[in-house]
Amino acid sequence: MHQECSPVTDVNLLSAKLHTLHTDVADIKGSIKELTSAINKLALVEERISNAVAAQERTFKAIERLEGRIDELEKAQVTSESTSKWVDRGIVAMLAAIATFIWERVRNG
């Protein structure tokens, strides 16, 4: 048995389906807005990460330069310590010579 639909029933059915479709489209628009917001936030995070990576690279390069300077200073310090020992020994030898000279003058004098 075939039921025939009346024009009013057809219009009501089409109206309900159109309303459902309208709701679905509105939901899709809302989802698209949320996705757009998330993508924009992701782009900001990516930019900040990129800036942080660049800053980290600059820091590593600065550390490398400082390590080089420290190596040079350590090498110079070894030379300076060696020179300082010789100067100290020379001063002690001169003081010993002066003391010996004065002692000889006082003893013979």
Residue pairs with C-beta under 8 A, 6 or more apart in sequence:
5 13
